[in-house]
Amino acid sequence: MHKIKGFGILSMQEIIGLEKEMHLNFPEDYKQFLMNKNGGAPEENYLSTVIPSHGEEIVLGALLGINENENFDLESWYKEYSDELMSHH
């Protein structure tokens, strides 16, 4: 995702803390993304990608990380919408 303007970087300790808070284990490639970019916004207006298993295009306006701005903060969104997520057990 070279067209993303990141929000900064995260340490592995911050990512592990977020995983514990959210009771999740992030995939290794996502952890690397968070360490290198901490989420971010597209350099252009948006990014789109196709989900191969569904053939559907999705549009991305932002990728969440740890951010003081709740609009871009992964934990804030998780707290707000966790009851709508599929079970991971």
PDB file of N, CA, C and O in Angstrom:
ATOM      1  N   MET A   1       0.836  -1.171   0.000  1.00  0.00           N
ATOM      2  CA  MET A   1       0.000   0.000   0.000  1.00  0.00           C
ATOM      3  C   MET A   1       0.886   1.241   0.000  1.00  0.00           C
ATOM      4  O   MET A   1       0.962   1.958   0.998  1.00  0.00           O
ATOM      5  N   HIS A   2       1.530   1.480  -1.082  1.00  0.00           N
ATOM      6  CA  HIS A   2       2.451   2.594  -1.194  1.00  0.00           C
ATOM      7  C   HIS A   2       1.751   3.925  -1.404  1.00  0.00           C
ATOM      8  O   HIS A   2       2.422   4.957  -1.383  1.00  0.00           O
ATOM      9  N   LYS A   3       0.452   3.959  -1.603  1.00  0.00           N
ATOM     10  CA  LYS A   3      -0.292   5.194  -1.816  1.00  0.00           C
ATOM     11  C   LYS A   3      -0.968   5.679  -0.547  1.00  0.00           C
ATOM     12  O   LYS A   3      -1.922   6.453  -0.612  1.00  0.00           O
ATOM     13  N   ILE A   4      -0.488   5.237   0.603  1.00  0.00           N
ATOM     14  CA  ILE A   4      -1.046   5.627   1.891  1.00  0.00           C
ATOM     15  C   ILE A   4      -0.095   6.594   2.585  1.00  0.00           C
ATOM     16  O   ILE A   4       1.096   6.318   2.724  1.00  0.00           O
ATOM     17  N   LYS A   5      -0.631   7.725   3.015  1.00  0.00           N
ATOM     18  CA  LYS A   5       0.134   8.653   3.841  1.00  0.00           C
ATOM     19  C   LYS A   5      -0.127   8.260   5.283  1.00  0.00           C
ATOM     20  O   LYS A   5      -1.217   8.494   5.806  1.00  0.00           O
ATOM     21  N   GLY A   6       0.865   7.665   5.926  1.00  0.00           N
ATOM     22  CA  GLY A   6       0.699   7.135   7.270  1.00  0.00           C
ATOM     23  C   GLY A   6       0.559   8.204   8.332  1.00  0.00           C
ATOM     24  O   GLY A   6       0.883   9.371   8.114  1.00  0.00           O
ATOM     25  N   PHE A   7       0.067   7.780   9.491  1.00  0.00           N
ATOM     26  CA  PHE A   7      -0.104   8.663  10.637  1.00  0.00           C
ATOM     27  C   PHE A   7       1.111   8.647  11.558  1.00  0.00           C
ATOM     28  O   PHE A   7       1.115   9.334  12.580  1.00  0.00           O
ATOM     29  N   GLY A   8       2.127   7.888  11.222  1.00  0.00           N
ATOM     30  CA  GLY A   8       3.313   7.796  12.064  1.00  0.00           C
ATOM     31  C   GLY A   8       3.762   6.354  12.161  1.00  0.00           C
ATOM     32  O   GLY A   8       3.560   5.574  11.230  1.00  0.00           O
ATOM     33  N   ILE A   9       4.360   5.997  13.261  1.00  0.00           N
ATOM     34  CA  ILE A   9       4.808   4.633  13.496  1.00  0.00           C
ATOM     35  C   ILE A   9       4.337   4.191  14.880  1.00  0.00           C
ATOM     36  O   ILE A   9       4.030   5.017  15.739  1.00  0.00           O
ATOM     37  N   LEU A  10       4.287   2.892  15.076  1.00  0.00           N
ATOM     38  CA  LEU A  10       3.943   2.327  16.381  1.00  0.00           C
ATOM     39  C   LEU A  10       5.026   1.347  16.796  1.00  0.00           C
ATOM     40  O   LEU A  10       5.672   0.726  15.953  1.00  0.00           O
ATOM     41  N   SER A  11       5.215   1.215  18.082  1.00  0.00           N
ATOM     42  CA  SER A  11       6.123   0.195  18.595  1.00  0.00           C
ATOM     43  C   SER A  11       5.359  -1.123  18.720  1.00  0.00           C
ATOM     44  O   SER A  11       4.128  -1.139  18.747  1.00  0.00           O
ATOM     45  N   MET A  12       6.088  -2.206  18.795  1.00  0.00           N
ATOM     46  CA  MET A  12       5.454  -3.507  18.996  1.00  0.00           C
ATOM     47  C   MET A  12       4.725  -3.536  20.337  1.00  0.00           C
ATOM     48  O   MET A  12       3.683  -4.183  20.454  1.00  0.00           O
ATOM     49  N   GLN A  13       5.254  -2.847  21.351  1.00  0.00           N
ATOM     50  CA  GLN A  13       4.582  -2.801  22.655  1.00  0.00           C
ATOM     51  C   GLN A  13       3.212  -2.126  22.536  1.00  0.00           C
ATOM     52  O   GLN A  13       2.249  -2.576  23.156  1.00  0.00           O
ATOM     53  N   GLU A  14       3.117  -1.055  21.746  1.00  0.00           N
ATOM     54  CA  GLU A  14       1.827  -0.384  21.562  1.00  0.00           C
ATOM     55  C   GLU A  14       0.835  -1.304  20.851  1.00  0.00           C
ATOM     56  O   GLU A  14      -0.346  -1.334  21.194  1.00  0.00           O
ATOM     57  N   ILE A  15       1.317  -2.044  19.871  1.00  0.00           N
ATOM     58  CA  ILE A  15       0.445  -2.964  19.125  1.00  0.00           C
ATOM     59  C   ILE A  15      -0.026  -4.100  20.028  1.00  0.00           C
ATOM     60  O   ILE A  15      -1.201  -4.466  20.005  1.00  0.00           O
ATOM     61  N   ILE A  16       0.876  -4.652  20.814  1.00  0.00           N
ATOM     62  CA  ILE A  16       0.511  -5.722  21.743  1.00  0.00           C
ATOM     63  C   ILE A  16      -0.508  -5.207  22.760  1.00  0.00           C
ATOM     64  O   ILE A  16      -1.455  -5.916  23.102  1.00  0.00           O
ATOM     65  N   GLY A  17      -0.320  -3.985  23.240  1.00  0.00           N
ATOM     66  CA  GLY A  17      -1.290  -3.389  24.167  1.00  0.00           C
ATOM     67  C   GLY A  17      -2.663  -3.244  23.533  1.00  0.00           C
ATOM     68  O   GLY A  17      -3.680  -3.494  24.181  1.00  0.00           O
ATOM     69  N   LEU A  18      -2.696  -2.838  22.263  1.00  0.00           N
ATOM     70  CA  LEU A  18      -3.957  -2.708  21.549  1.00  0.00           C
ATOM     71  C   LEU A  18      -4.618  -4.071  21.354  1.00  0.00           C
ATOM     72  O   LEU A  18      -5.832  -4.200  21.511  1.00  0.00           O
ATOM     73  N   GLU A  19      -3.827  -5.085  21.015  1.00  0.00           N
ATOM     74  CA  GLU A  19      -4.367  -6.444  20.877  1.00  0.00           C
ATOM     75  C   GLU A  19      -4.989  -6.912  22.190  1.00  0.00           C
ATOM     76  O   GLU A  19      -6.077  -7.489  22.193  1.00  0.00           O
ATOM     77  N   LYS A  20      -4.306  -6.668  23.299  1.00  0.00           N
ATOM     78  CA  LYS A  20      -4.829  -7.081  24.605  1.00  0.00           C
ATOM     79  C   LYS A  20      -6.116  -6.346  24.924  1.00  0.00           C
ATOM     80  O   LYS A  20      -7.081  -6.949  25.393  1.00  0.00           O
ATOM     81  N   GLU A  21      -6.136  -5.043  24.671  1.00  0.00           N
ATOM     82  CA  GLU A  21      -7.336  -4.227  24.939  1.00  0.00           C
ATOM     83  C   GLU A  21      -8.531  -4.712  24.130  1.00  0.00           C
ATOM     84  O   GLU A  21      -9.664  -4.712  24.612  1.00  0.00           O
ATOM     85  N   MET A  22      -8.262  -5.129  22.884  1.00  0.00           N
ATOM     86  CA  MET A  22      -9.338  -5.544  21.983  1.00  0.00           C
ATOM     87  C   MET A  22      -9.583  -7.055  22.024  1.00  0.00           C
ATOM     88  O   MET A  22     -10.512  -7.545  21.381  1.00  0.00           O
ATOM     89  N   HIS A  23      -8.763  -7.795  22.769  1.00  0.00           N
ATOM     90  CA  HIS A  23      -8.871  -9.251  22.860  1.00  0.00           C
ATOM     91  C   HIS A  23      -8.752  -9.891  21.475  1.00  0.00           C
ATOM     92  O   HIS A  23      -9.533 -10.772  21.116  1.00  0.00           O
ATOM     93  N   LEU A  24      -7.759  -9.432  20.703  1.00  0.00           N
ATOM     94  CA  LEU A  24      -7.533  -9.910  19.338  1.00  0.00           C
ATOM     95  C   LEU A  24      -6.054 -10.195  19.130  1.00  0.00           C
ATOM     96  O   LEU A  24      -5.203  -9.719  19.882  1.00  0.00           O
ATOM     97  N   ASN A  25      -5.765 -10.973  18.104  1.00  0.00           N
ATOM     98  CA  ASN A  25      -4.400 -11.160  17.625  1.00  0.00           C
ATOM     99  C   ASN A  25      -4.370 -10.725  16.171  1.00  0.00           C
ATOM    100  O   ASN A  25      -4.993 -11.356  15.318  1.00  0.00           O
ATOM    101  N   PHE A  26      -3.647  -9.650  15.886  1.00  0.00           N
ATOM    102  CA  PHE A  26      -3.564  -9.158  14.514  1.00  0.00           C
ATOM    103  C   PHE A  26      -2.643 -10.040  13.682  1.00  0.00           C
ATOM    104  O   PHE A  26      -1.680 -10.589  14.218  1.00  0.00           O
ATOM    105  N   PRO A  27      -2.911 -10.191  12.393  1.00  0.00           N
ATOM    106  CA  PRO A  27      -1.992 -10.902  11.501  1.00  0.00           C
ATOM    107  C   PRO A  27      -0.646 -10.162  11.443  1.00  0.00           C
ATOM    108  O   PRO A  27      -0.588  -8.944  11.613  1.00  0.00           O
ATOM    109  N   GLU A  28       0.410 -10.905  11.205  1.00  0.00           N
ATOM    110  CA  GLU A  28       1.749 -10.325  11.195  1.00  0.00           C
ATOM    111  C   GLU A  28       1.895  -9.197  10.167  1.00  0.00           C
ATOM    112  O   GLU A  28       2.557  -8.196  10.445  1.00  0.00           O
ATOM    113  N   ASP A  29       1.290  -9.343   8.993  1.00  0.00           N
ATOM    114  CA  ASP A  29       1.430  -8.286   7.983  1.00  0.00           C
ATOM    115  C   ASP A  29       0.721  -7.004   8.428  1.00  0.00           C
ATOM    116  O   ASP A  29       1.161  -5.906   8.088  1.00  0.00           O
ATOM    117  N   TYR A  30      -0.367  -7.133   9.181  1.00  0.00           N
ATOM    118  CA  TYR A  30      -1.049  -5.952   9.694  1.00  0.00           C
ATOM    119  C   TYR A  30      -0.208  -5.281  10.784  1.00  0.00           C
ATOM    120  O   TYR A  30      -0.146  -4.054  10.860  1.00  0.00           O
ATOM    121  N   LYS A  31       0.439  -6.097  11.628  1.00  0.00           N
ATOM    122  CA  LYS A  31       1.330  -5.536  12.640  1.00  0.00           C
ATOM    123  C   LYS A  31       2.462  -4.751  11.976  1.00  0.00           C
ATOM    124  O   LYS A  31       2.824  -3.669  12.437  1.00  0.00           O
ATOM    125  N   GLN A  32       3.015  -5.295  10.903  1.00  0.00           N
ATOM    126  CA  GLN A  32       4.074  -4.587  10.174  1.00  0.00           C
ATOM    127  C   GLN A  32       3.553  -3.273   9.602  1.00  0.00           C
ATOM    128  O   GLN A  32       4.241  -2.254   9.652  1.00  0.00           O
ATOM    129  N   PHE A  33       2.341  -3.297   9.061  1.00  0.00           N
ATOM    130  CA  PHE A  33       1.724  -2.086   8.534  1.00  0.00           C
ATOM    131  C   PHE A  33       1.562  -1.050   9.640  1.00  0.00           C
ATOM    132  O   PHE A  33       1.883   0.121   9.444  1.00  0.00           O
ATOM    133  N   LEU A  34       1.065  -1.473  10.803  1.00  0.00           N
ATOM    134  CA  LEU A  34       0.898  -0.540  11.917  1.00  0.00           C
ATOM    135  C   LEU A  34       2.243   0.006  12.388  1.00  0.00           C
ATOM    136  O   LEU A  34       2.349   1.192  12.702  1.00  0.00           O
ATOM    137  N   MET A  35       3.264  -0.835  12.441  1.00  0.00           N
ATOM    138  CA  MET A  35       4.583  -0.375  12.857  1.00  0.00           C
ATOM    139  C   MET A  35       5.134   0.656  11.870  1.00  0.00           C
ATOM    140  O   MET A  35       5.772   1.626  12.281  1.00  0.00           O
ATOM    141  N   ASN A  36       4.896   0.456  10.590  1.00  0.00           N
ATOM    142  CA  ASN A  36       5.462   1.330   9.569  1.00  0.00           C
ATOM    143  C   ASN A  36       4.616   2.561   9.260  1.00  0.00           C
ATOM    144  O   ASN A  36       5.161   3.603   8.895  1.00  0.00           O
ATOM    145  N   LYS A  37       3.304   2.461   9.399  1.00  0.00           N
ATOM    146  CA  LYS A  37       2.409   3.552   8.981  1.00  0.00           C
ATOM    147  C   LYS A  37       1.440   4.014  10.063  1.00  0.00           C
ATOM    148  O   LYS A  37       1.009   5.167  10.039  1.00  0.00           O
ATOM    149  N   ASN A  38       1.085   3.149  11.009  1.00  0.00           N
ATOM    150  CA  ASN A  38       0.074   3.438  12.026  1.00  0.00           C
ATOM    151  C   ASN A  38      -1.234   3.882  11.384  1.00  0.00           C
ATOM    152  O   ASN A  38      -1.811   4.901  11.764  1.00  0.00           O
ATOM    153  N   GLY A  39      -1.687   3.118  10.421  1.00  0.00           N
ATOM    154  CA  GLY A  39      -2.885   3.508   9.680  1.00  0.00           C
ATOM    155  C   GLY A  39      -2.523   4.625   8.716  1.00  0.00           C
ATOM    156  O   GLY A  39      -1.345   4.862   8.449  1.00  0.00           O
ATOM    157  N   GLY A  40      -3.518   5.301   8.199  1.00  0.00           N
ATOM    158  CA  GLY A  40      -3.236   6.412   7.308  1.00  0.00           C
ATOM    159  C   GLY A  40      -4.395   6.702   6.390  1.00  0.00           C
ATOM    160  O   GLY A  40      -5.450   6.071   6.449  1.00  0.00           O
ATOM    161  N   ALA A  41      -4.163   7.679   5.538  1.00  0.00           N
ATOM    162  CA  ALA A  41      -5.171   8.092   4.572  1.00  0.00           C
ATOM    163  C   ALA A  41      -4.573   8.008   3.179  1.00  0.00           C
ATOM    164  O   ALA A  41      -3.372   8.215   3.005  1.00  0.00           O
ATOM    165  N   PRO A  42      -5.393   7.707   2.193  1.00  0.00           N
ATOM    166  CA  PRO A  42      -4.883   7.656   0.817  1.00  0.00           C
ATOM    167  C   PRO A  42      -4.297   8.996   0.399  1.00  0.00           C
ATOM    168  O   PRO A  42      -4.813  10.048   0.776  1.00  0.00           O
ATOM    169  N   GLU A  43      -3.221   8.963  -0.379  1.00  0.00           N
ATOM    170  CA  GLU A  43      -2.634  10.197  -0.902  1.00  0.00           C
ATOM    171  C   GLU A  43      -3.600  10.865  -1.865  1.00  0.00           C
ATOM    172  O   GLU A  43      -3.603  12.089  -1.999  1.00  0.00           O
ATOM    173  N   GLU A  44      -4.415  10.067  -2.533  1.00  0.00           N
ATOM    174  CA  GLU A  44      -5.466  10.601  -3.386  1.00  0.00           C
ATOM    175  C   GLU A  44      -6.751  10.606  -2.559  1.00  0.00           C
ATOM    176  O   GLU A  44      -6.684  10.391  -1.349  1.00  0.00           O
ATOM    177  N   ASN A  45      -7.892  10.838  -3.148  1.00  0.00           N
ATOM    178  CA  ASN A  45      -9.144  10.911  -2.400  1.00  0.00           C
ATOM    179  C   ASN A  45      -9.510   9.601  -1.724  1.00  0.00           C
ATOM    180  O   ASN A  45     -10.038   9.610  -0.613  1.00  0.00           O
ATOM    181  N   TYR A  46      -9.240   8.476  -2.372  1.00  0.00           N
ATOM    182  CA  TYR A  46      -9.567   7.172  -1.807  1.00  0.00           C
ATOM    183  C   TYR A  46      -8.792   6.099  -2.554  1.00  0.00           C
ATOM    184  O   TYR A  46      -8.222   6.349  -3.616  1.00  0.00           O
ATOM    185  N   LEU A  47      -8.780   4.919  -1.991  1.00  0.00           N
ATOM    186  CA  LEU A  47      -8.238   3.724  -2.634  1.00  0.00           C
ATOM    187  C   LEU A  47      -9.382   2.744  -2.817  1.00  0.00           C
ATOM    188  O   LEU A  47     -10.328   2.731  -2.030  1.00  0.00           O
ATOM    189  N   SER A  48      -9.295   1.941  -3.835  1.00  0.00           N
ATOM    190  CA  SER A  48     -10.278   0.871  -3.981  1.00  0.00           C
ATOM    191  C   SER A  48      -9.544  -0.422  -4.276  1.00  0.00           C
ATOM    192  O   SER A  48      -8.446  -0.426  -4.834  1.00  0.00           O
ATOM    193  N   THR A  49     -10.165  -1.497  -3.896  1.00  0.00           N
ATOM    194  CA  THR A  49      -9.616  -2.815  -4.149  1.00  0.00           C
ATOM    195  C   THR A  49     -10.782  -3.783  -4.342  1.00  0.00           C
ATOM    196  O   THR A  49     -11.902  -3.519  -3.907  1.00  0.00           O
ATOM    197  N   VAL A  50     -10.506  -4.885  -4.987  1.00  0.00           N
ATOM    198  CA  VAL A  50     -11.531  -5.898  -5.216  1.00  0.00           C
ATOM    199  C   VAL A  50     -11.280  -7.062  -4.265  1.00  0.00           C
ATOM    200  O   VAL A  50     -10.154  -7.544  -4.145  1.00  0.00           O
ATOM    201  N   ILE A  51     -12.330  -7.507  -3.596  1.00  0.00           N
ATOM    202  CA  ILE A  51     -12.251  -8.691  -2.746  1.00  0.00           C
ATOM    203  C   ILE A  51     -12.361  -9.902  -3.657  1.00  0.00           C
ATOM    204  O   ILE A  51     -13.432 -10.150  -4.210  1.00  0.00           O
ATOM    205  N   PRO A  52     -11.285 -10.667  -3.829  1.00  0.00           N
ATOM    206  CA  PRO A  52     -11.300 -11.767  -4.791  1.00  0.00           C
ATOM    207  C   PRO A  52     -12.398 -12.796  -4.563  1.00  0.00           C
ATOM    208  O   PRO A  52     -12.995 -13.281  -5.524  1.00  0.00           O
ATOM    209  N   SER A  53     -12.677 -13.137  -3.303  1.00  0.00           N
ATOM    210  CA  SER A  53     -13.664 -14.174  -3.034  1.00  0.00           C
ATOM    211  C   SER A  53     -15.089 -13.735  -3.368  1.00  0.00           C
ATOM    212  O   SER A  53     -15.963 -14.578  -3.573  1.00  0.00           O
ATOM    213  N   HIS A  54     -15.328 -12.433  -3.422  1.00  0.00           N
ATOM    214  CA  HIS A  54     -16.671 -11.923  -3.694  1.00  0.00           C
ATOM    215  C   HIS A  54     -16.771 -11.177  -5.016  1.00  0.00           C
ATOM    216  O   HIS A  54     -17.869 -10.976  -5.535  1.00  0.00           O
ATOM    217  N   GLY A  55     -15.627 -10.765  -5.567  1.00  0.00           N
ATOM    218  CA  GLY A  55     -15.638  -9.983  -6.789  1.00  0.00           C
ATOM    219  C   GLY A  55     -16.179  -8.577  -6.587  1.00  0.00           C
ATOM    220  O   GLY A  55     -16.501  -7.885  -7.553  1.00  0.00           O
ATOM    221  N   GLU A  56     -16.277  -8.153  -5.326  1.00  0.00           N
ATOM    222  CA  GLU A  56     -16.807  -6.829  -5.003  1.00  0.00           C
ATOM    223  C   GLU A  56     -15.677  -5.836  -4.832  1.00  0.00           C
ATOM    224  O   GLU A  56     -14.621  -6.164  -4.291  1.00  0.00           O
ATOM    225  N   GLU A  57     -15.908  -4.620  -5.298  1.00  0.00           N
ATOM    226  CA  GLU A  57     -14.965  -3.544  -5.067  1.00  0.00           C
ATOM    227  C   GLU A  57     -15.325  -2.853  -3.759  1.00  0.00           C
ATOM    228  O   GLU A  57     -16.492  -2.569  -3.489  1.00  0.00           O
ATOM    229  N   ILE A  58     -14.302  -2.587  -2.952  1.00  0.00           N
ATOM    230  CA  ILE A  58     -14.515  -1.801  -1.743  1.00  0.00           C
ATOM    231  C   ILE A  58     -13.681  -0.536  -1.854  1.00  0.00           C
ATOM    232  O   ILE A  58     -12.615  -0.532  -2.469  1.00  0.00           O
ATOM    233  N   VAL A  59     -14.172   0.523  -1.259  1.00  0.00           N
ATOM    234  CA  VAL A  59     -13.506   1.817  -1.288  1.00  0.00           C
ATOM    235  C   VAL A  59     -12.990   2.120   0.112  1.00  0.00           C
ATOM    236  O   VAL A  59     -13.718   1.989   1.097  1.00  0.00           O
ATOM    237  N   LEU A  60     -11.732   2.523   0.189  1.00  0.00           N
ATOM    238  CA  LEU A  60     -11.114   2.850   1.466  1.00  0.00           C
ATOM    239  C   LEU A  60     -10.870   4.350   1.544  1.00  0.00           C
ATOM    240  O   LEU A  60     -10.200   4.921   0.684  1.00  0.00           O
ATOM    241  N   GLY A  61     -11.410   4.980   2.567  1.00  0.00           N
ATOM    242  CA  GLY A  61     -11.166   6.403   2.783  1.00  0.00           C
ATOM    243  C   GLY A  61     -10.083   6.633   3.821  1.00  0.00           C
ATOM    244  O   GLY A  61      -9.443   7.684   3.832  1.00  0.00           O
ATOM    245  N   ALA A  62      -9.874   5.650   4.698  1.00  0.00           N
ATOM    246  CA  ALA A  62      -8.836   5.735   5.727  1.00  0.00           C
ATOM    247  C   ALA A  62      -8.583   4.344   6.269  1.00  0.00           C
ATOM    248  O   ALA A  62      -9.462   3.483   6.239  1.00  0.00           O
ATOM    249  N   LEU A  63      -7.382   4.130   6.762  1.00  0.00           N
ATOM    250  CA  LEU A  63      -7.012   2.900   7.458  1.00  0.00           C
ATOM    251  C   LEU A  63      -6.684   3.293   8.891  1.00  0.00           C
ATOM    252  O   LEU A  63      -5.906   4.217   9.127  1.00  0.00           O
ATOM    253  N   LEU A  64      -7.272   2.598   9.829  1.00  0.00           N
ATOM    254  CA  LEU A  64      -7.195   2.987  11.232  1.00  0.00           C
ATOM    255  C   LEU A  64      -5.896   2.541  11.887  1.00  0.00           C
ATOM    256  O   LEU A  64      -5.290   1.543  11.499  1.00  0.00           O
ATOM    257  N   GLY A  65      -5.493   3.301  12.879  1.00  0.00           N
ATOM    258  CA  GLY A  65      -4.339   2.983  13.708  1.00  0.00           C
ATOM    259  C   GLY A  65      -4.623   3.481  15.111  1.00  0.00           C
ATOM    260  O   GLY A  65      -5.781   3.566  15.519  1.00  0.00           O
ATOM    261  N   ILE A  66      -3.585   3.809  15.849  1.00  0.00           N
ATOM    262  CA  ILE A  66      -3.742   4.438  17.154  1.00  0.00           C
ATOM    263  C   ILE A  66      -3.618   5.937  16.914  1.00  0.00           C
ATOM    264  O   ILE A  66      -2.578   6.419  16.466  1.00  0.00           O
ATOM    265  N   ASN A  67      -4.682   6.663  17.214  1.00  0.00           N
ATOM    266  CA  ASN A  67      -4.735   8.063  16.827  1.00  0.00           C
ATOM    267  C   ASN A  67      -5.553   8.839  17.851  1.00  0.00           C
ATOM    268  O   ASN A  67      -6.557   8.329  18.349  1.00  0.00           O
ATOM    269  N   GLU A  68      -5.143  10.057  18.171  1.00  0.00           N
ATOM    270  CA  GLU A  68      -5.911  10.902  19.083  1.00  0.00           C
ATOM    271  C   GLU A  68      -7.245  11.315  18.476  1.00  0.00           C
ATOM    272  O   GLU A  68      -8.217  11.546  19.196  1.00  0.00           O
ATOM    273  N   ASN A  69      -7.289  11.406  17.159  1.00  0.00           N
ATOM    274  CA  ASN A  69      -8.526  11.726  16.449  1.00  0.00           C
ATOM    275  C   ASN A  69      -9.365  10.454  16.379  1.00  0.00           C
ATOM    276  O   ASN A  69      -8.974   9.495  15.714  1.00  0.00           O
ATOM    277  N   GLU A  70     -10.508  10.433  17.053  1.00  0.00           N
ATOM    278  CA  GLU A  70     -11.335   9.223  17.121  1.00  0.00           C
ATOM    279  C   GLU A  70     -11.796   8.732  15.753  1.00  0.00           C
ATOM    280  O   GLU A  70     -12.103   7.550  15.597  1.00  0.00           O
ATOM    281  N   ASN A  71     -11.848   9.615  14.765  1.00  0.00           N
ATOM    282  CA  ASN A  71     -12.244   9.204  13.416  1.00  0.00           C
ATOM    283  C   ASN A  71     -11.252   8.226  12.798  1.00  0.00           C
ATOM    284  O   ASN A  71     -11.610   7.461  11.904  1.00  0.00           O
ATOM    285  N   PHE A  72     -10.010   8.246  13.268  1.00  0.00           N
ATOM    286  CA  PHE A  72      -8.959   7.398  12.706  1.00  0.00           C
ATOM    287  C   PHE A  72      -8.383   6.427  13.730  1.00  0.00           C
ATOM    288  O   PHE A  72      -7.348   5.809  13.481  1.00  0.00           O
ATOM    289  N   ASP A  73      -9.037   6.288  14.873  1.00  0.00           N
ATOM    290  CA  ASP A  73      -8.529   5.468  15.960  1.00  0.00           C
ATOM    291  C   ASP A  73      -9.193   4.090  15.977  1.00  0.00           C
ATOM    292  O   ASP A  73     -10.410   3.988  16.128  1.00  0.00           O
ATOM    293  N   LEU A  74      -8.407   3.050  15.824  1.00  0.00           N
ATOM    294  CA  LEU A  74      -8.907   1.680  15.759  1.00  0.00           C
ATOM    295  C   LEU A  74      -9.646   1.279  17.027  1.00  0.00           C
ATOM    296  O   LEU A  74     -10.709   0.662  16.955  1.00  0.00           O
ATOM    297  N   GLU A  75      -9.102   1.618  18.172  1.00  0.00           N
ATOM    298  CA  GLU A  75      -9.748   1.223  19.429  1.00  0.00           C
ATOM    299  C   GLU A  75     -11.103   1.916  19.610  1.00  0.00           C
ATOM    300  O   GLU A  75     -12.053   1.296  20.088  1.00  0.00           O
ATOM    301  N   SER A  76     -11.198   3.187  19.233  1.00  0.00           N
ATOM    302  CA  SER A  76     -12.475   3.903  19.345  1.00  0.00           C
ATOM    303  C   SER A  76     -13.545   3.257  18.477  1.00  0.00           C
ATOM    304  O   SER A  76     -14.683   3.074  18.910  1.00  0.00           O
ATOM    305  N   TRP A  77     -13.170   2.913  17.248  1.00  0.00           N
ATOM    306  CA  TRP A  77     -14.124   2.254  16.345  1.00  0.00           C
ATOM    307  C   TRP A  77     -14.501   0.880  16.882  1.00  0.00           C
ATOM    308  O   TRP A  77     -15.664   0.482  16.809  1.00  0.00           O
ATOM    309  N   TYR A  78     -13.525   0.153  17.419  1.00  0.00           N
ATOM    310  CA  TYR A  78     -13.803  -1.172  17.976  1.00  0.00           C
ATOM    311  C   TYR A  78     -14.805  -1.072  19.124  1.00  0.00           C
ATOM    312  O   TYR A  78     -15.753  -1.854  19.191  1.00  0.00           O
ATOM    313  N   LYS A  79     -14.596  -0.113  20.024  1.00  0.00           N
ATOM    314  CA  LYS A  79     -15.515   0.044  21.148  1.00  0.00           C
ATOM    315  C   LYS A  79     -16.919   0.406  20.664  1.00  0.00           C
ATOM    316  O   LYS A  79     -17.914  -0.059  21.220  1.00  0.00           O
ATOM    317  N   GLU A  80     -16.987   1.224  19.643  1.00  0.00           N
ATOM    318  CA  GLU A  80     -18.277   1.672  19.123  1.00  0.00           C
ATOM    319  C   GLU A  80     -19.035   0.555  18.403  1.00  0.00           C
ATOM    320  O   GLU A  80     -20.256   0.455  18.529  1.00  0.00           O
ATOM    321  N   TYR A  81     -18.315  -0.286  17.647  1.00  0.00           N
ATOM    322  CA  TYR A  81     -18.978  -1.247  16.759  1.00  0.00           C
ATOM    323  C   TYR A  81     -18.684  -2.712  17.066  1.00  0.00           C
ATOM    324  O   TYR A  81     -19.042  -3.580  16.270  1.00  0.00           O
ATOM    325  N   SER A  82     -18.046  -3.013  18.188  1.00  0.00           N
ATOM    326  CA  SER A  82     -17.663  -4.397  18.476  1.00  0.00           C
ATOM    327  C   SER A  82     -18.855  -5.340  18.546  1.00  0.00           C
ATOM    328  O   SER A  82     -18.722  -6.526  18.241  1.00  0.00           O
ATOM    329  N   ASP A  83     -20.001  -4.839  18.936  1.00  0.00           N
ATOM    330  CA  ASP A  83     -21.178  -5.708  19.017  1.00  0.00           C
ATOM    331  C   ASP A  83     -21.697  -6.105  17.639  1.00  0.00           C
ATOM    332  O   ASP A  83     -22.544  -6.993  17.535  1.00  0.00           O
ATOM    333  N   GLU A  84     -21.203  -5.462  16.576  1.00  0.00           N
ATOM    334  CA  GLU A  84     -21.631  -5.787  15.216  1.00  0.00           C
ATOM    335  C   GLU A  84     -20.638  -6.706  14.489  1.00  0.00           C
ATOM    336  O   GLU A  84     -20.891  -7.116  13.356  1.00  0.00           O
ATOM    337  N   LEU A  85     -19.524  -7.025  15.130  1.00  0.00           N
ATOM    338  CA  LEU A  85     -18.493  -7.855  14.512  1.00  0.00           C
ATOM    339  C   LEU A  85     -18.831  -9.339  14.676  1.00  0.00           C
ATOM    340  O   LEU A  85     -19.503  -9.753  15.620  1.00  0.00           O
ATOM    341  N   MET A  86     -18.334 -10.115  13.714  1.00  0.00           N
ATOM    342  CA  MET A  86     -18.494 -11.564  13.812  1.00  0.00           C
ATOM    343  C   MET A  86     -17.631 -12.079  14.951  1.00  0.00           C
ATOM    344  O   MET A  86     -16.580 -11.514  15.250  1.00  0.00           O
ATOM    345  N   SER A  87     -18.073 -13.135  15.571  1.00  0.00           N
ATOM    346  CA  SER A  87     -17.302 -13.760  16.642  1.00  0.00           C
ATOM    347  C   SER A  87     -16.010 -14.327  16.071  1.00  0.00           C
ATOM    348  O   SER A  87     -16.004 -14.871  14.967  1.00  0.00           O
ATOM    349  N   HIS A  88     -14.932 -14.204  16.807  1.00  0.00           N
ATOM    350  CA  HIS A  88     -13.642 -14.730  16.369  1.00  0.00           C
ATOM    351  C   HIS A  88     -13.249 -15.986  17.136  1.00  0.00           C
ATOM    352  O   HIS A  88     -12.075 -16.356  17.138  1.00  0.00           O
ATOM    353  N   HIS A  89     -14.185 -16.639  17.775  1.00  0.00           N
ATOM    354  CA  HIS A  89     -13.896 -17.873  18.560  1.00  0.00           C
ATOM    355  C   HIS A  89     -14.112 -19.084  17.714  1.00  0.00           C
ATOM    356  O   HIS A  89     -13.925 -20.206  18.184  1.00  0.00           O
TER     357      HIS A  89
END
